[in-house]
């Protein structure tokens, strides 16, 4: 049984969307955070763990998410799994930022 | 490092030109680095990249040891897809770890 990302040969998958877009600030930050966590000096997250966390996203949710939304979900999953942050801490911070007028979308 | 660790593989099981079959019912579950559409398919070894930590162990916080040989394997596209419409000369080259391969 292949996982949601493993879609080579899927019937009717349609053409690949090759359109590009300007990266939003949160997409750049997500990229930066992940890269800082997997640098050789830190090695807090391994790239294989990140791939595994992305593939573990529930398929219906995976389809709805954009590229960096998947990175962000994986980042949270791994930081919680490793005991660095808790779900409550992340939610509390998101609420705090939201209250300051930032556009933080709760998932 | 001069000293060979016991976890290092001594020799590659396959050599360039060998026919190999990608395992169809692998013991490994979860994160794998071998695409599903190749499972059970026959290809031939094009080259050996070297031995690397196993990503299927690294993905779950493991140390990835023992290292696994990683091969460049060539497949005929017509053997991969039932109704392949391209040239019969078309090939696909994929990196596959040794524990996914058996003699073809």
Backbone of each chain as ProteinMPNN parsed JSONL, in Angstrom:
{"seq_chain_A": "XXXXXXXXXXXXXXXXXXXXXXXXXXXXXXXXXXXXXXXXXXXXXXXXXXXXXXXXXXXXXXXXXXXXXXXXXXXXXXXXXXXXXXXXXXXXXXXXXXXXXXXXXXX", "coords_chain_A": {"N_chain_A": [[0.855, -1.197, 0.0], [0.821, 2.012, -1.075], [1.806, 5.302, 0.042], [0.28, 8.575, 0.408], [1.855, 10.494, -0.958], [3.156, 9.091, -2.88], [2.745, 8.934, -5.918], [3.257, 8.191, -8.556], [2.087, 7.045, -11.616], [-0.533, 6.997, -10.871], [-3.857, 6.533, -11.828], [-5.615, 8.914, -13.785], [-4.621, 11.128, -12.462], [-4.048, 13.51, -13.589], [-2.566, 16.442, -15.198], [0.559, 17.89, -14.043], [0.594, 20.65, -11.885], [2.343, 23.35, -12.729], [2.588, 25.954, -12.076], [3.991, 28.94, -10.706], [4.427, 30.887, -7.665], [4.702, 33.983, -5.836], [6.509, 33.77, -2.857], [4.996, 33.688, 0.323], [5.461, 35.495, 3.443], [5.315, 33.723, 5.626], [5.811, 31.312, 4.437], [8.467, 31.512, 3.659], [9.588, 31.711, 6.192], [8.918, 29.275, 7.292], [10.439, 27.574, 5.729], [13.004, 28.491, 6.438], [13.06, 27.9, 9.201], [12.88, 25.084, 9.221], [15.228, 24.403, 7.84], [17.177, 25.424, 9.587], [16.835, 23.706, 11.703], [17.708, 21.289, 10.683], [20.404, 21.617, 10.134], [23.901, 20.63, 9.982], [25.179, 21.34, 12.379], [23.191, 21.338, 14.258], [21.25, 19.253, 13.794], [18.667, 18.546, 14.666], [16.313, 17.877, 13.471], [15.981, 15.375, 11.036], [16.252, 15.11, 7.5], [14.962, 12.924, 6.445], [13.139, 12.332, 8.433], [11.497, 14.509, 8.224], [10.398, 14.117, 5.694], [9.002, 11.764, 6.207], [7.16, 12.688, 8.104], [5.64, 14.439, 6.554], [4.514, 12.661, 4.711], [2.871, 11.327, 6.401], [0.677, 12.827, 6.858], [-2.79, 12.98, 7.049], [-4.553, 11.625, 4.285], [-6.783, 13.116, 3.001], [-6.483, 15.641, 4.083], [-3.871, 16.187, 3.306], [-4.177, 16.504, 0.524], [-5.526, 18.904, 0.416], [-3.748, 20.758, 1.328], [-1.174, 23.232, 0.73], [2.193, 23.297, -0.58], [4.061, 24.443, 1.387], [2.383, 24.481, 3.576], [2.247, 21.815, 4.17], [4.896, 21.405, 4.943], [4.922, 22.959, 7.272], [3.061, 21.646, 8.911], [4.458, 19.257, 9.225], [6.732, 20.182, 10.538], [5.67, 21.085, 13.002], [4.627, 18.629, 13.922], [7.004, 17.131, 14.284], [8.481, 18.655, 16.131], [6.837, 18.499, 18.342], [6.766, 15.729, 18.716], [9.443, 15.3, 19.427], [9.524, 16.476, 21.837], [10.173, 19.137, 22.12], [8.486, 21.305, 21.775], [5.079, 21.782, 22.901], [1.763, 20.837, 21.86], [-0.078, 22.556, 23.056], [1.488, 24.783, 23.679], [2.174, 25.714, 21.14], [-0.364, 26.331, 20.109], [-1.162, 28.288, 21.927], [0.66, 30.342, 21.42], [-0.003, 30.909, 18.784], [-2.551, 31.916, 19.108], [-2.031, 34.176, 20.643], [-0.514, 35.703, 18.81], [-2.453, 36.008, 16.898], [-4.259, 37.601, 18.239], [-2.863, 39.916, 18.302], [-3.311, 40.9, 15.878], [-2.226, 39.62, 13.756], [-2.447, 37.442, 10.921], [-3.216, 34.561, 11.694], [-3.882, 31.339, 10.978], [-5.952, 29.003, 12.378], [-5.685, 25.481, 12.688]], "CA_chain_A": [[0.0, 0.0, 0.0], [1.667, 3.198, -1.132], [1.278, 6.436, 0.797], [-0.363, 9.632, -0.384], [2.799, 11.243, -1.8], [3.791, 8.165, -3.832], [1.654, 8.922, -6.876], [3.652, 7.839, -9.917], [1.209, 6.061, -12.245], [-1.928, 7.073, -10.414], [-4.727, 6.818, -12.97], [-6.427, 10.12, -13.719], [-4.062, 12.14, -11.568], [-4.05, 14.781, -14.322], [-1.247, 17.055, -15.392], [1.176, 18.527, -12.873], [0.467, 22.107, -11.843], [3.71, 23.885, -12.696], [2.557, 27.406, -11.877], [4.804, 29.431, -9.591], [3.859, 32.054, -7.011], [5.583, 34.682, -4.908], [6.4, 33.132, -1.549], [4.504, 34.52, 1.42], [6.446, 35.581, 4.531], [5.285, 32.525, 6.478], [6.418, 30.207, 3.689], [9.92, 31.694, 3.783], [9.978, 31.411, 7.582], [8.805, 27.827, 7.483], [11.624, 27.016, 5.075], [14.166, 28.842, 7.247], [13.001, 27.143, 10.462], [13.198, 23.678, 8.956], [16.649, 24.297, 7.481], [17.971, 25.631, 10.801], [16.713, 22.52, 12.553], [18.43, 20.133, 10.154], [21.812, 21.902, 9.821], [24.824, 19.664, 10.598], [25.529, 21.741, 13.75], [22.086, 21.047, 15.171], [20.7, 17.916, 13.508], [17.508, 18.294, 15.518], [15.406, 17.138, 12.584], [16.65, 14.82, 9.858], [15.423, 15.301, 6.307], [14.117, 11.73, 6.28], [12.025, 12.462, 9.385], [10.609, 15.516, 7.669], [9.64, 13.455, 4.619], [8.071, 10.82, 6.851], [6.079, 13.452, 8.746], [4.767, 14.944, 5.484], [3.75, 11.541, 4.151], [1.938, 10.828, 7.418], [-0.509, 13.677, 6.938], [-4.002, 12.248, 6.641], [-4.647, 11.894, 2.84], [-7.718, 14.175, 2.592], [-5.87, 16.899, 4.498], [-2.696, 16.336, 2.445], [-4.612, 17.015, -0.784], [-5.985, 20.297, 0.56], [-2.657, 21.633, 1.759], [-0.152, 23.662, -0.214], [3.529, 22.76, -0.309], [4.617, 24.849, 2.681], [1.478, 24.073, 4.66], [2.694, 20.461, 4.538], [6.154, 21.576, 5.705], [4.583, 23.515, 8.571], [2.45, 20.558, 9.688], [5.54, 18.318, 9.549], [7.578, 20.86, 11.525], [4.974, 21.001, 14.294], [4.572, 17.209, 14.304], [8.313, 16.659, 14.741], [8.873, 19.376, 17.353], [6.027, 17.922, 19.428], [7.258, 14.355, 18.881], [10.752, 15.332, 20.077], [9.384, 17.065, 23.156], [10.73, 20.491, 22.137], [7.306, 22.145, 22.011], [3.85, 21.012, 23.065], [0.647, 21.344, 21.06], [-0.666, 23.684, 23.793], [2.387, 25.946, 23.528], [2.042, 26.219, 19.762], [-1.699, 26.939, 19.988], [-1.188, 29.502, 22.752], [1.428, 31.356, 20.692], [-0.781, 31.272, 17.591], [-3.66, 32.75, 19.6], [-1.409, 35.433, 21.051], [-0.178, 36.444, 17.588], [-3.724, 36.33, 16.261], [-4.847, 38.699, 19.003], [-2.101, 41.122, 17.956], [-3.717, 41.338, 14.547], [-1.623, 38.79, 12.709], [-3.387, 36.493, 10.31], [-2.816, 33.194, 12.001], [-5.009, 30.473, 10.721], [-5.984, 27.81, 13.219], [-6.019, 24.293, 11.906]], "C_chain_A": [[0.887, 1.242, 0.0], [0.998, 4.341, -0.387], [0.906, 7.578, -0.147], [0.582, 10.381, -1.338], [3.305, 10.416, -2.981], [2.833, 7.942, -4.997], [2.039, 8.662, -8.316], [2.715, 6.782, -10.466], [-0.211, 6.052, -11.742], [-2.82, 7.353, -11.613], [-5.514, 8.11, -12.747], [-5.898, 11.196, -12.803], [-4.0, 13.507, -12.257], [-2.66, 15.358, -14.443], [-0.738, 17.708, -14.109], [1.013, 20.045, -12.983], [1.868, 22.694, -11.692], [3.732, 25.39, -12.45], [3.363, 27.79, -10.625], [4.066, 30.58, -8.906], [4.916, 32.7, -6.126], [5.425, 34.021, -3.543], [5.918, 34.129, -0.499], [5.547, 34.503, 2.546], [6.485, 34.314, 5.37], [5.882, 31.316, 5.764], [7.935, 30.287, 3.781], [10.402, 31.331, 5.187], [9.922, 29.92, 7.878], [10.044, 27.138, 6.907], [12.863, 27.262, 5.944], [14.22, 28.032, 8.547], [13.439, 25.696, 10.255], [14.692, 23.516, 8.671], [17.561, 24.512, 8.692], [17.963, 24.385, 11.668], [17.479, 21.314, 11.996], [19.866, 20.449, 9.749], [22.709, 20.904, 10.542], [25.173, 20.026, 12.041], [24.429, 21.35, 14.737], [21.555, 19.631, 15.008], [19.528, 17.567, 14.422], [16.457, 17.51, 14.73], [16.223, 16.615, 11.41], [15.695, 14.938, 8.669], [14.492, 14.104, 6.082], [12.922, 11.755, 7.235], [10.987, 13.428, 8.841], [9.763, 14.912, 6.546], [8.583, 12.527, 5.218], [6.886, 11.558, 7.459], [5.111, 14.005, 7.686], [3.89, 13.821, 4.928], [2.696, 11.022, 5.123], [0.694, 11.698, 7.564], [-1.694, 12.893, 6.372], [-4.321, 12.638, 5.187], [-5.586, 13.038, 2.425], [-7.14, 15.558, 2.914], [-4.661, 17.212, 3.605], [-3.091, 16.983, 1.117], [-4.975, 18.492, -0.712], [-4.845, 21.269, 0.862], [-1.736, 22.036, 0.611], [1.191, 23.101, 0.26], [4.041, 23.136, 1.091], [3.664, 24.631, 3.847], [1.859, 22.67, 5.125], [3.991, 20.53, 5.337], [5.842, 22.016, 7.135], [3.958, 22.446, 9.482], [3.539, 19.586, 10.139], [6.451, 18.896, 10.648], [6.965, 20.759, 12.924], [4.956, 19.565, 14.812], [5.894, 16.767, 14.93], [8.767, 17.359, 16.026], [8.105, 18.853, 18.562], [6.538, 16.519, 19.762], [8.57, 14.316, 19.665], [10.722, 16.018, 21.441], [9.951, 18.472, 23.267], [9.626, 21.517, 22.389], [6.112, 21.223, 22.279], [2.784, 21.633, 22.167], [0.071, 22.601, 21.72], [0.174, 24.936, 23.631], [2.25, 26.573, 22.141], [0.703, 26.946, 19.605], [-1.777, 28.256, 20.75], [-0.488, 30.639, 22.009], [0.636, 31.838, 19.466], [-1.922, 32.213, 17.978], [-3.161, 34.147, 19.952], [-1.102, 36.305, 19.83], [-1.446, 36.888, 16.869], [-4.361, 37.545, 16.922], [-4.142, 40.02, 18.708], [-2.394, 41.588, 16.535], [-3.078, 40.573, 13.412], [-2.655, 37.838, 12.149], [-2.896, 35.081, 10.543], [-4.024, 32.3, 11.859], [-4.925, 29.244, 11.618], [-6.329, 26.609, 12.353], [-6.763, 23.295, 12.767]], "O_chain_A": [[1.617, 1.493, 0.96], [-0.219, 4.352, -0.205], [1.19, 7.536, -1.344], [0.16, 10.844, -2.397], [3.818, 10.962, -3.958], [2.181, 6.9, -5.076], [1.231, 8.888, -9.218], [2.555, 5.725, -9.855], [-1.01, 5.202, -12.135], [-2.575, 8.31, -12.349], [-6.015, 8.361, -11.651], [-6.643, 12.091, -12.403], [-3.91, 14.537, -11.59], [-1.7, 14.84, -13.872], [-1.514, 18.033, -13.211], [1.262, 20.638, -14.032], [2.499, 22.548, -10.646], [4.773, 26.03, -12.598], [3.4, 27.059, -9.636], [3.174, 31.184, -9.503], [5.887, 32.062, -5.719], [4.302, 33.743, -3.123], [6.381, 35.269, -0.447], [6.402, 33.619, 2.6], [7.558, 33.874, 5.782], [6.399, 30.402, 6.407], [8.611, 29.274, 3.958], [11.464, 30.733, 5.362], [10.751, 29.377, 8.607], [10.616, 26.238, 7.523], [13.669, 26.356, 6.158], [15.278, 27.544, 8.945], [14.253, 25.159, 11.006], [15.338, 22.609, 9.195], [18.599, 23.859, 8.811], [18.968, 24.048, 12.294], [17.856, 20.418, 12.752], [20.5, 19.632, 9.081], [22.336, 20.385, 11.593], [25.437, 19.137, 12.851], [24.702, 21.067, 15.904], [21.428, 18.897, 15.987], [19.411, 16.436, 14.892], [15.806, 16.607, 15.255], [17.059, 17.331, 10.858], [14.476, 14.871, 8.83], [13.374, 14.26, 5.591], [11.839, 11.272, 6.905], [9.781, 13.217, 8.968], [8.561, 15.165, 6.458], [7.43, 12.513, 4.79], [5.745, 11.112, 7.347], [3.9, 14.031, 7.905], [2.693, 13.999, 4.703], [1.742, 10.358, 4.718], [-0.231, 11.354, 8.301], [-1.585, 12.232, 5.339], [-4.361, 13.826, 4.866], [-5.216, 13.85, 1.577], [-7.28, 16.507, 2.143], [-4.456, 18.357, 3.202], [-2.419, 17.899, 0.643], [-4.757, 19.241, -1.665], [-4.986, 22.475, 0.664], [-1.545, 21.287, -0.347], [1.303, 22.519, 1.339], [4.408, 22.264, 1.879], [4.1, 24.601, 4.998], [1.805, 22.367, 6.317], [4.162, 19.789, 6.304], [6.426, 21.506, 8.091], [4.284, 22.356, 10.665], [3.548, 19.143, 11.287], [6.876, 18.185, 11.559], [7.636, 20.401, 13.892], [5.233, 19.313, 15.984], [5.908, 16.114, 15.973], [9.365, 16.733, 16.902], [8.645, 18.771, 19.665], [6.719, 16.169, 20.929], [8.789, 13.412, 20.47], [11.745, 16.13, 22.116], [10.188, 18.959, 24.372], [9.82, 22.48, 23.13], [6.134, 20.042, 21.932], [2.884, 22.793, 21.767], [-0.23, 23.585, 21.043], [-0.364, 26.031, 23.464], [2.215, 27.795, 21.994], [0.643, 28.038, 19.039], [-2.382, 29.22, 20.281], [-0.986, 31.764, 21.975], [0.616, 33.03, 19.159], [-2.219, 33.176, 17.27], [-3.779, 35.155, 19.61], [-1.396, 37.5, 19.823], [-1.514, 37.982, 16.31], [-4.928, 38.406, 16.251], [-4.726, 41.095, 18.839], [-1.799, 42.551, 16.051], [-3.351, 40.84, 12.241], [-3.618, 37.475, 12.825], [-2.241, 34.485, 9.688], [-5.044, 32.478, 12.524], [-3.923, 28.529, 11.604], [-7.137, 26.69, 11.428], [-7.134, 22.223, 12.29]]}, "seq_chain_B": "XXXXXXXXXXXXXXXXXXXXXXXXXXXXXXXXXXXXXXXXXXXXXXXXXXXXXXXXXXXXXXXXXXXXXXXXXXXXXXXXXXXXXXXXXXXXXXXXXXXXXXXX", "coords_chain_B": {"N_chain_B": [[37.918, 7.527, 7.762], [39.886, 5.043, 9.11], [39.429, 2.623, 10.386], [37.247, -0.035, 9.916], [33.861, -0.077, 10.571], [31.772, -2.439, 12.202], [29.233, -2.221, 11.353], [29.326, -1.447, 8.799], [28.674, -2.246, 5.423], [30.289, -4.938, 3.763], [30.664, -5.768, 1.083], [29.156, -4.991, -2.066], [26.108, -6.478, -3.075], [25.208, -6.706, -5.644], [26.288, -6.139, -9.068], [27.171, -3.824, -11.742], [25.097, -4.332, -14.56], [23.806, -6.589, -13.64], [20.713, -8.361, -13.45], [17.882, -7.34, -11.691], [15.215, -7.616, -9.301], [12.702, -5.586, -8.008], [11.553, -5.669, -4.751], [8.323, -6.935, -4.078], [6.666, -7.296, -1.93], [7.604, -5.796, 0.449], [9.211, -5.969, 3.679], [9.373, -3.689, 5.035], [7.523, -0.942, 6.314], [5.589, 2.1, 6.163], [7.594, 4.981, 5.926], [9.227, 4.835, 2.919], [11.813, 4.672, 0.4], [11.435, 3.834, -2.129], [9.634, 3.971, -5.058], [6.163, 3.075, -5.352], [5.216, 2.115, -7.845], [7.298, 0.682, -8.89], [7.56, -1.645, -7.57], [7.999, -5.112, -7.619], [8.917, -5.065, -10.182], [11.239, -5.671, -12.913], [14.605, -4.783, -13.426], [17.837, -3.455, -14.445], [21.105, -3.287, -13.043], [22.754, -0.273, -13.155], [24.721, 1.228, -12.013], [26.735, 1.722, -9.006], [26.205, 3.709, -6.271], [27.349, 3.885, -3.772], [27.596, 3.284, -0.188], [25.119, 4.062, 2.162], [23.566, 5.577, 5.063], [20.545, 4.093, 6.155], [17.628, 5.438, 5.0], [15.088, 4.72, 5.768], [15.237, 3.991, 8.354], [16.394, 6.249, 9.527], [14.29, 8.017, 9.233], [12.622, 7.535, 11.339], [13.917, 8.337, 13.575], [16.016, 6.631, 13.991], [19.463, 5.279, 13.737], [20.159, 4.614, 11.208], [21.877, 2.581, 10.585], [22.808, -0.841, 9.832], [24.751, 0.561, 7.102], [23.414, 0.87, 3.823], [23.888, -0.375, 0.544], [23.497, 1.716, -2.273], [21.959, 1.691, -5.344], [22.01, 2.585, -8.843], [19.402, 1.978, -10.834], [18.222, 0.652, -13.871], [15.278, 0.788, -15.778], [13.083, -0.539, -18.29], [10.763, 1.476, -19.818], [8.487, 0.418, -21.107], [8.099, -1.903, -19.719], [7.191, -1.114, -17.345], [4.752, 0.211, -17.496], [1.47, -0.578, -18.361], [0.072, 0.326, -20.707], [2.036, 1.717, -22.256], [2.844, 4.463, -24.226], [5.055, 5.556, -25.419], [8.405, 5.494, -26.879], [9.959, 2.297, -27.414], [12.469, 2.303, -26.606], [12.7, 3.892, -24.433], [13.87, 4.657, -21.196], [13.99, 4.365, -17.606], [15.66, 5.72, -14.87], [16.445, 4.936, -11.607], [17.224, 5.478, -8.168], [17.9, 2.926, -5.953], [17.826, 1.226, -2.854], [19.812, -1.46, -1.514], [18.462, -3.362, 0.12], [16.013, -3.529, -0.991], [16.171, -5.005, -3.235], [16.294, -8.028, -5.186], [17.786, -10.916, -6.781], [17.032, -10.843, -10.272]], "CA_chain_B": [[38.118, 6.678, 8.949], [40.622, 3.85, 8.695], [38.863, 1.409, 10.977], [35.926, -0.359, 9.378], [32.901, -0.416, 11.627], [31.089, -3.703, 11.908], [27.95, -1.923, 10.735], [29.538, -1.103, 7.388], [28.579, -3.425, 4.558], [31.608, -5.291, 3.241], [30.669, -5.76, -0.382], [27.846, -4.843, -2.695], [25.541, -7.762, -3.481], [25.013, -6.691, -7.101], [27.261, -5.358, -9.843], [26.558, -3.288, -12.954], [24.704, -5.33, -15.552], [22.974, -7.626, -13.011], [19.256, -8.196, -13.476], [17.356, -7.308, -10.32], [13.776, -7.414, -9.151], [12.358, -4.776, -6.837], [10.657, -6.47, -3.913], [6.907, -6.602, -4.231], [6.05, -7.288, -0.605], [8.7, -5.5, 1.386], [8.912, -6.066, 5.111], [9.352, -2.334, 5.575], [6.252, -0.209, 6.21], [5.75, 3.516, 6.496], [8.423, 5.759, 5.002], [10.151, 4.086, 2.067], [12.391, 5.52, -0.64], [11.255, 3.139, -3.398], [8.271, 4.246, -5.507], [5.259, 1.928, -5.408], [5.028, 1.568, -9.189], [8.444, -0.159, -9.259], [7.57, -2.878, -6.781], [7.77, -6.312, -8.406], [9.417, -4.883, -11.545], [12.61, -6.098, -13.209], [15.476, -3.78, -14.027], [19.225, -3.899, -14.392], [21.967, -2.367, -12.292], [23.515, 0.62, -14.033], [25.898, 1.653, -11.262], [26.644, 1.689, -7.533], [26.541, 5.038, -5.753], [28.086, 3.772, -2.516], [26.755, 2.822, 0.922], [24.598, 5.193, 2.926], [22.649, 5.262, 6.162], [19.235, 3.709, 5.648], [16.654, 6.507, 5.283], [13.867, 4.168, 6.351], [15.502, 3.986, 9.797], [16.593, 7.663, 9.901], [12.985, 8.689, 9.219], [11.932, 7.304, 12.618], [14.834, 8.653, 14.669], [17.063, 5.608, 14.109], [20.793, 5.73, 13.303], [20.34, 4.293, 9.794], [22.903, 1.558, 10.409], [23.967, -0.795, 8.946], [24.586, 1.286, 5.846], [22.9, 0.06, 2.714], [24.358, 0.054, -0.776], [22.489, 2.378, -3.091], [22.228, 1.421, -6.761], [21.263, 3.226, -9.91], [18.798, 0.843, -11.544], [17.58, 1.053, -15.128], [14.059, 0.046, -16.131], [12.469, -0.223, -19.583], [9.442, 2.066, -19.56], [7.418, -0.48, -21.577], [7.875, -2.971, -18.735], [6.614, -0.522, -16.124], [3.386, 0.703, -17.695], [0.684, -1.481, -19.196], [-0.224, 0.888, -22.033], [3.031, 2.763, -22.489], [2.705, 4.955, -25.593], [6.313, 6.132, -25.916], [9.339, 4.626, -27.584], [10.362, 1.086, -26.698], [13.841, 2.567, -26.133], [12.649, 4.756, -23.254], [14.354, 4.042, -19.953], [13.826, 5.14, -16.386], [16.765, 5.432, -13.957], [15.986, 5.218, -10.245], [18.121, 5.054, -7.089], [17.218, 1.955, -5.084], [18.69, 0.634, -1.826], [20.035, -2.896, -1.689], [17.501, -4.23, 0.8], [14.797, -3.583, -1.815], [16.461, -5.74, -4.474], [16.655, -9.441, -5.189], [18.192, -11.27, -8.146], [15.871, -10.806, -11.153]], "C_chain_B": [[38.754, 5.352, 8.526], [39.961, 2.563, 9.183], [37.459, 1.16, 10.42], [34.994, -0.733, 10.523], [32.147, -1.675, 11.231], [29.756, -3.463, 11.208], [28.081, -1.581, 9.247], [29.385, -2.367, 6.527], [29.926, -3.682, 3.905], [31.64, -5.186, 1.711], [29.255, -5.614, -0.903], [27.397, -6.199, -3.225], [25.42, -7.846, -5.01], [26.087, -5.855, -7.774], [26.58, -4.832, -11.11], [26.28, -4.389, -13.977], [23.803, -6.417, -14.968], [21.496, -7.307, -13.176], [18.734, -8.268, -12.044], [15.837, -7.139, -10.354], [13.544, -6.591, -7.885], [11.343, -5.581, -6.021], [9.217, -5.974, -3.995], [6.208, -6.518, -2.882], [7.103, -7.025, 0.453], [8.254, -5.594, 2.839], [8.737, -4.67, 5.694], [8.011, -1.656, 5.306], [6.516, 1.256, 6.548], [6.602, 4.209, 5.455], [9.367, 4.855, 4.223], [10.656, 5.012, 0.965], [12.276, 4.857, -2.019], [9.826, 3.36, -3.869], [7.438, 2.966, -5.676], [5.157, 1.3, -6.779], [6.195, 0.694, -9.646], [8.404, -1.517, -8.57], [7.164, -4.076, -7.644], [8.362, -6.224, -9.813], [10.889, -5.285, -11.67], [13.383, -4.96, -13.867], [16.896, -4.301, -14.073], [20.089, -2.814, -13.742], [22.838, -1.583, -13.27], [24.809, 1.056, -13.328], [25.659, 1.552, -9.763], [27.084, 3.053, -7.008], [27.456, 4.972, -4.536], [27.136, 3.255, -1.442], [26.366, 4.01, 1.796], [23.723, 4.706, 4.071], [21.258, 5.054, 5.6], [18.166, 4.762, 6.007], [15.38, 6.001, 5.946], [14.007, 3.993, 7.863], [15.661, 5.434, 10.288], [15.255, 8.393, 10.042], [12.245, 8.555, 10.545], [12.875, 7.526, 13.802], [15.931, 7.624, 14.872], [18.4, 6.122, 13.595], [21.082, 5.369, 11.84], [21.381, 3.219, 9.52], [22.296, 0.164, 10.505], [23.678, -0.006, 7.667], [24.137, 0.32, 4.752], [23.524, 0.548, 1.415], [23.188, 0.641, -1.55], [22.894, 2.207, -4.56], [21.444, 2.354, -7.664], [20.732, 2.072, -10.758], [18.033, 1.355, -12.76], [16.374, 0.154, -15.424], [13.623, 0.434, -17.545], [11.072, 0.306, -19.288], [8.311, 1.123, -19.983], [7.129, -1.615, -20.591], [7.235, -2.436, -17.459], [5.136, -0.201, -16.273], [2.658, -0.158, -18.712], [0.456, -0.934, -20.615], [0.756, 2.01, -22.354], [3.031, 3.175, -23.959], [3.991, 5.493, -26.198], [7.17, 5.104, -26.635], [9.717, 3.41, -26.732], [11.79, 1.243, -26.158], [13.851, 3.382, -24.838], [13.05, 3.997, -21.987], [14.049, 4.965, -18.783], [14.96, 4.735, -15.447], [16.362, 5.862, -12.552], [17.028, 4.718, -9.243], [17.353, 4.11, -6.164], [18.221, 1.32, -4.12], [18.685, -0.893, -1.928], [18.968, -3.78, -1.046], [16.16, -4.31, 0.059], [14.98, -4.48, -3.033], [16.736, -7.205, -4.229], [17.063, -9.794, -6.616], [16.97, -11.397, -9.042], [15.823, -11.967, -12.144]], "O_chain_B": [[38.215, 4.636, 7.682], [39.94, 1.552, 8.481], [36.599, 2.041, 10.453], [35.307, -1.601, 11.338], [31.921, -1.928, 10.048], [29.211, -4.356, 10.558], [27.086, -1.445, 8.536], [29.909, -3.426, 6.871], [30.628, -2.74, 3.536], [32.546, -4.582, 1.137], [28.29, -6.051, -0.276], [28.197, -6.969, -3.755], [25.519, -8.927, -5.59], [26.71, -4.99, -7.158], [25.53, -5.338, -11.505], [27.117, -5.258, -14.222], [23.105, -7.101, -15.717], [21.073, -6.156, -13.061], [19.109, -9.16, -11.283], [15.268, -6.597, -11.302], [14.118, -6.869, -6.832], [10.379, -6.111, -6.575], [8.942, -4.775, -3.983], [5.261, -5.749, -2.717], [7.45, -7.901, 1.245], [7.099, -5.339, 3.18], [8.055, -4.481, 6.702], [7.441, -1.779, 4.222], [7.539, 1.598, 7.143], [6.379, 4.058, 4.254], [10.215, 4.184, 4.813], [10.013, 6.009, 0.635], [12.944, 5.272, -2.966], [8.888, 2.984, -3.167], [7.947, 1.923, -6.088], [5.025, 0.081, -6.889], [6.098, 0.032, -10.68], [9.134, -2.432, -8.95], [6.127, -4.059, -8.308], [8.318, -7.201, -10.561], [11.66, -5.252, -10.711], [12.872, -4.27, -14.75], [17.137, -5.47, -13.77], [19.839, -1.616, -13.875], [23.555, -2.153, -14.092], [25.85, 1.229, -13.963], [24.537, 1.328, -9.309], [28.202, 3.496, -7.271], [28.244, 5.887, -4.293], [26.016, 2.841, -1.739], [27.199, 4.855, 2.121], [23.212, 3.587, 4.057], [20.84, 5.755, 4.678], [17.844, 4.947, 7.18], [14.674, 6.762, 6.608], [13.008, 3.861, 8.57], [15.129, 5.799, 11.336], [15.114, 9.284, 10.88], [11.355, 9.349, 10.851], [12.668, 6.982, 14.887], [16.701, 7.726, 15.827], [18.491, 7.238, 13.084], [22.112, 5.761, 11.292], [21.732, 2.968, 8.367], [21.313, 0.004, 11.229], [22.538, 0.086, 7.212], [24.447, -0.871, 4.77], [23.672, 1.753, 1.209], [22.062, 0.146, -1.497], [24.013, 2.533, -4.958], [20.372, 2.845, -7.309], [21.499, 1.293, -11.323], [17.303, 2.344, -12.693], [16.452, -1.071, -15.331], [13.772, 1.586, -17.953], [10.291, -0.341, -18.589], [7.291, 1.035, -19.3], [6.054, -2.213, -20.619], [6.795, -3.202, -16.603], [4.361, -0.317, -15.324], [3.175, -0.429, -19.796], [0.629, -1.654, -21.598], [0.348, 3.123, -22.685], [3.199, 2.332, -24.84], [4.014, 5.851, -27.375], [6.724, 4.002, -26.953], [9.784, 3.484, -25.505], [12.258, 0.43, -25.362], [14.901, 3.541, -24.216], [12.628, 2.866, -21.75], [13.875, 6.173, -18.944], [15.201, 3.545, -15.246], [15.984, 7.013, -12.332], [17.639, 3.668, -9.442], [16.287, 4.458, -5.656], [19.319, 0.928, -4.515], [17.714, -1.516, -2.358], [18.607, -4.821, -1.595], [15.278, -5.076, 0.448], [14.031, -4.691, -3.788], [17.324, -7.587, -3.217], [16.733, -9.069, -7.555], [15.97, -11.99, -8.637], [14.894, -12.057, -12.946]]}, "name": "protein", "num_of_chains": 2, "seq": "XXXXXXXXXXXXXXXXXXXXXXXXXXXXXXXXXXXXXXXXXXXXXXXXXXXXXXXXXXXXXXXXXXXXXXXXXXXXXXXXXXXXXXXXXXXXXXXXXXXXXXXXXXXXXXXXXXXXXXXXXXXXXXXXXXXXXXXXXXXXXXXXXXXXXXXXXXXXXXXXXXXXXXXXXXXXXXXXXXXXXXXXXXXXXXXXXXXXXXXXXXXXXXXXXXX"}
